[in-house]
Amino acid sequence: MNDAELLRRELRGAREELVRKRARQSDDLPTSESQLPLMPERDAAFLRLALMSVDDLETHIDRLERDLADLEDGIDRPDTERE
């Protein structure tokens, strides 16, 4: 799996988690930031997203979108050597 696909998968997982959290907030259910709410539809690779707040998820999604756009535009990581 290439870098772009990994970013897309994480972006999808972050967006899904953001939708879950917003739905939970709109239902006025008590939430606990200290517990990991496990649900079968969560991708096990991205369970850490369940621990993020709504604000943190929004920031993370913005970063992922920017990283994906940079990757698709051919901008490499800054730590790679150029010839």
Sequence and secondary structure as in RCSB ss.txt:
>XXXX:A:sequence
MNDAELLRRELRGAREELVRKRARQSDDLPTSESQLPLMPERDAAFLRLALMSVDDLETHIDRLERDLADLEDGI
DRPDTERE
>XXXX:A:secstr
  HHHHHHHHHHHHHHHHHHHHHHHHTT    TTS    TTS GGGGGGGGS HHHHHHHHHHHHHHHHHHHTT 
  TTS   
